Amino acid sequence: LYLVGRNPDGNNELFWLRWGARTAQEFRIEKLLAIRETIEAVAGDGERTYVAIGKVVFSISGKNVKALFVHPSEDIRELAFSGEAGLFYATASEAGYVGSGHMLKFLETPNPSLRMRGGSLYVFLPSSQSVLRIEAGATP
């Protein structure tokens, strides 16, 4: 579980709530990032964490923060990730896949909303009140 909030000095902070191996009551909160810019979206599995700040998607691993890609024209609003399917993004007008150093836009639609479940990506399309399901490794 990722937590994002603003501290009293104005920095935006990202925390990872790590559950214990033995019981659900055992957990640890780990600070991953503290910055002035607004954190728009977070996705990951605890080992791999991805953060959207403006037009840039970063990966966080330990103390290392690395820019994965920069969207050419829009802020990233949402991220969705699964180890099986990979990392996906949404802006105000599109949804796409994030690879190593590149992005692949696969859908143009107003205000898409993303959710992952296992290897499937679900994209809510508010303009038609419908949901698109895309499965990892699916071929026509």
C-alpha positions as YAML, in Angstrom:
chain: A
units: angstrom
residues:
- id: 1
  name: LEU
  ca: [0.00, 0.00, 0.00]
- id: 2
  name: TYR
  ca: [1.37, 3.42, -0.98]
- id: 3
  name: LEU
  ca: [0.52, 6.58, 0.95]
- id: 4
  name: VAL
  ca: [1.00, 10.11, -0.38]
- id: 5
  name: GLY
  ca: [0.63, 13.27, 1.69]
- id: 6
  name: ARG
  ca: [1.94, 16.74, 2.35]
- id: 7
  name: ASN
  ca: [4.02, 17.42, 5.44]
- id: 8
  name: PRO
  ca: [3.92, 20.72, 7.41]
- id: 9
  name: ASP
  ca: [6.92, 22.18, 5.56]
- id: 10
  name: GLY
  ca: [5.09, 21.81, 2.21]
- id: 11
  name: ASN
  ca: [6.94, 18.78, 0.83]
- id: 12
  name: ASN
  ca: [4.93, 15.99, -0.72]
- id: 13
  name: GLU
  ca: [5.95, 12.62, 0.67]
- id: 14
  name: LEU
  ca: [5.51, 9.07, -0.58]
- id: 15
  name: PHE
  ca: [5.48, 6.15, 1.85]
- id: 16
  name: TRP
  ca: [5.22, 2.42, 1.38]
- id: 17
  name: LEU
  ca: [3.30, 0.48, 4.01]
- id: 18
  name: ARG
  ca: [5.02, -2.91, 4.16]
- id: 19
  name: TRP
  ca: [3.04, -5.71, 5.76]
- id: 20
  name: GLY
  ca: [4.78, -8.27, 7.94]
- id: 21
  name: ALA
  ca: [5.51, -11.78, 6.76]
- id: 22
  name: ARG
  ca: [3.96, -13.49, 9.78]
- id: 23
  name: THR
  ca: [0.84, -11.50, 10.67]
- id: 24
  name: ALA
  ca: [-1.20, -8.64, 9.24]
- id: 25
  name: GLN
  ca: [-0.54, -6.64, 12.41]
- id: 26
  name: GLU
  ca: [3.18, -6.49, 11.65]
- id: 27
  name: PHE
  ca: [3.91, -3.62, 9.32]
- id: 28
  name: ARG
  ca: [6.53, -1.00, 8.65]
- id: 29
  name: ILE
  ca: [6.22, 2.42, 7.03]
- id: 30
  name: GLU
  ca: [9.09, 3.29, 4.71]
- id: 31
  name: LYS
  ca: [9.56, 6.80, 3.26]
- id: 32
  name: LEU
  ca: [10.41, 6.56, -0.43]
- id: 33
  name: LEU
  ca: [10.39, 10.18, -1.57]
- id: 34
  name: ALA
  ca: [9.98, 13.78, -0.35]
- id: 35
  name: ILE
  ca: [9.70, 16.55, -2.97]
- id: 36
  name: ARG
  ca: [8.11, 19.96, -3.51]
- id: 37
  name: GLU
  ca: [6.29, 18.91, -6.71]
- id: 38
  name: THR
  ca: [2.88, 17.25, -6.59]
- id: 39
  name: ILE
  ca: [2.88, 13.47, -6.83]
- id: 40
  name: GLU
  ca: [0.12, 12.73, -9.34]
- id: 41
  name: ALA
  ca: [0.11, 8.93, -9.33]
- id: 42
  name: VAL
  ca: [1.89, 5.94, -7.81]
- id: 43
  name: ALA
  ca: [1.93, 2.27, -8.78]
- id: 44
  name: GLY
  ca: [4.11, -0.71, -7.95]
- id: 45
  name: ASP
  ca: [4.51, -3.88, -5.98]
- id: 46
  name: GLY
  ca: [6.81, -2.69, -3.21]
- id: 47
  name: GLU
  ca: [9.93, -3.95, -4.93]
- id: 48
  name: ARG
  ca: [9.28, -1.77, -7.99]
- id: 49
  name: THR
  ca: [7.70, 1.64, -7.47]
- id: 50
  name: TYR
  ca: [6.68, 4.09, -10.18]
- id: 51
  name: VAL
  ca: [5.74, 7.73, -9.59]
- id: 52
  name: ALA
  ca: [4.21, 10.31, -11.93]
- id: 53
  name: ILE
  ca: [5.20, 13.93, -11.35]
- id: 54
  name: GLY
  ca: [3.91, 16.25, -14.04]
- id: 55
  name: LYS
  ca: [4.84, 14.81, -17.44]
- id: 56
  name: VAL
  ca: [7.56, 12.51, -16.04]
- id: 57
  name: VAL
  ca: [7.33, 8.93, -14.80]
- id: 58
  name: PHE
  ca: [10.10, 7.89, -12.40]
- id: 59
  name: SER
  ca: [11.11, 4.52, -11.05]
- id: 60
  name: ILE
  ca: [12.24, 4.22, -7.43]
- id: 61
  name: SER
  ca: [14.46, 1.40, -6.27]
- id: 62
  name: GLY
  ca: [15.96, 1.80, -2.82]
- id: 63
  name: LYS
  ca: [17.48, 5.30, -2.76]
- id: 64
  name: ASN
  ca: [17.77, 5.45, -6.57]
- id: 65
  name: VAL
  ca: [15.27, 7.57, -8.50]
- id: 66
  name: LYS
  ca: [15.43, 7.32, -12.30]
- id: 67
  name: ALA
  ca: [13.31, 9.03, -14.97]
- id: 68
  name: LEU
  ca: [11.68, 6.40, -17.22]
- id: 69
  name: PHE
  ca: [10.04, 8.69, -19.75]
- id: 70
  name: VAL
  ca: [8.64, 12.16, -20.34]
- id: 71
  name: HIS
  ca: [5.26, 12.57, -21.98]
- id: 72
  name: PRO
  ca: [5.57, 15.11, -24.80]
- id: 73
  name: SER
  ca: [2.46, 17.16, -24.05]
- id: 74
  name: GLU
  ca: [0.38, 16.14, -21.01]
- id: 75
  name: ASP
  ca: [0.70, 15.47, -17.31]
- id: 76
  name: ILE
  ca: [0.40, 11.84, -16.26]
- id: 77
  name: ARG
  ca: [-2.77, 11.46, -14.15]
- id: 78
  name: GLU
  ca: [-2.79, 7.72, -13.39]
- id: 79
  name: LEU
  ca: [-0.44, 4.74, -13.29]
- id: 80
  name: ALA
  ca: [-1.27, 1.03, -13.09]
- id: 81
  name: PHE
  ca: [1.25, -1.81, -12.67]
- id: 82
  name: SER
  ca: [1.44, -5.56, -12.40]
- id: 83
  name: GLY
  ca: [4.54, -7.72, -12.63]
- id: 84
  name: GLU
  ca: [2.81, -9.82, -15.27]
- id: 85
  name: ALA
  ca: [1.52, -7.04, -17.55]
- id: 86
  name: GLY
  ca: [3.89, -4.11, -16.90]
- id: 87
  name: LEU
  ca: [3.34, -0.38, -16.36]
- id: 88
  name: PHE
  ca: [0.52, 1.66, -17.91]
- id: 89
  name: TYR
  ca: [-0.29, 5.39, -17.78]
- id: 90
  name: ALA
  ca: [-3.26, 7.68, -18.41]
- id: 91
  name: THR
  ca: [-3.41, 11.40, -19.20]
- id: 92
  name: ALA
  ca: [-6.43, 13.64, -19.75]
- id: 93
  name: SER
  ca: [-6.78, 12.31, -23.32]
- id: 94
  name: GLU
  ca: [-5.02, 8.95, -23.69]
- id: 95
  name: ALA
  ca: [-3.80, 5.70, -22.18]
- id: 96
  name: GLY
  ca: [-0.61, 3.84, -22.97]
- id: 97
  name: TYR
  ca: [2.12, 1.40, -22.02]
- id: 98
  name: VAL
  ca: [5.47, 2.40, -20.51]
- id: 99
  name: GLY
  ca: [8.54, 0.46, -21.59]
- id: 100
  name: SER
  ca: [12.18, 1.05, -20.83]
- id: 101
  name: GLY
  ca: [12.73, 4.65, -21.91]
- id: 102
  name: HIS
  ca: [9.67, 4.86, -24.15]
- id: 103
  name: MET
  ca: [5.90, 4.93, -24.18]
- id: 104
  name: LEU
  ca: [3.32, 3.44, -26.50]
- id: 105
  name: LYS
  ca: [-0.04, 5.20, -26.72]
- id: 106
  name: PHE
  ca: [-2.75, 2.65, -27.47]
- id: 107
  name: LEU
  ca: [-5.96, 4.54, -26.74]
- id: 108
  name: GLU
  ca: [-7.19, 8.10, -27.33]
- id: 109
  name: THR
  ca: [-10.22, 8.93, -25.20]
- id: 110
  name: PRO
  ca: [-11.15, 11.66, -22.74]
- id: 111
  name: ASN
  ca: [-10.24, 11.02, -19.10]
- id: 112
  name: PRO
  ca: [-9.50, 7.28, -19.07]
- id: 113
  name: SER
  ca: [-9.19, 5.65, -15.65]
- id: 114
  name: LEU
  ca: [-6.93, 2.61, -15.07]
- id: 115
  name: ARG
  ca: [-7.07, -0.40, -12.75]
- id: 116
  name: MET
  ca: [-5.03, -3.62, -12.73]
- id: 117
  name: ARG
  ca: [-6.11, -7.05, -11.57]
- id: 118
  name: GLY
  ca: [-3.57, -9.79, -12.09]
- id: 119
  name: GLY
  ca: [-2.45, -9.61, -15.70]
- id: 120
  name: SER
  ca: [-5.50, -7.67, -16.88]
- id: 121
  name: LEU
  ca: [-5.72, -3.91, -17.35]
- id: 122
  name: TYR
  ca: [-9.19, -2.37, -16.99]
- id: 123
  name: VAL
  ca: [-9.76, 1.03, -18.61]
- id: 124
  name: PHE
  ca: [-12.90, 2.95, -17.66]
- id: 125
  name: LEU
  ca: [-14.13, 5.13, -20.53]
- id: 126
  name: PRO
  ca: [-16.32, 7.82, -18.92]
- id: 127
  name: SER
  ca: [-17.57, 9.24, -22.24]
- id: 128
  name: SER
  ca: [-19.35, 5.94, -23.05]
- id: 129
  name: GLN
  ca: [-19.71, 4.63, -19.47]
- id: 130
  name: SER
  ca: [-17.91, 1.43, -20.47]
- id: 131
  name: VAL
  ca: [-14.93, -0.63, -19.34]
- id: 132
  name: LEU
  ca: [-12.30, -2.08, -21.65]
- id: 133
  name: ARG
  ca: [-10.36, -5.14, -20.45]
- id: 134
  name: ILE
  ca: [-6.93, -5.84, -21.90]
- id: 135
  name: GLU
  ca: [-5.20, -9.09, -20.94]
- id: 136
  name: ALA
  ca: [-1.43, -9.51, -20.76]
- id: 137
  name: GLY
  ca: [-0.14, -11.61, -23.63]
- id: 138
  name: ALA
  ca: [-3.52, -11.59, -25.39]
- id: 139
  name: THR
  ca: [-3.33, -12.01, -29.15]
- id: 140
  name: PRO
  ca: [-6.12, -11.67, -31.68]
...
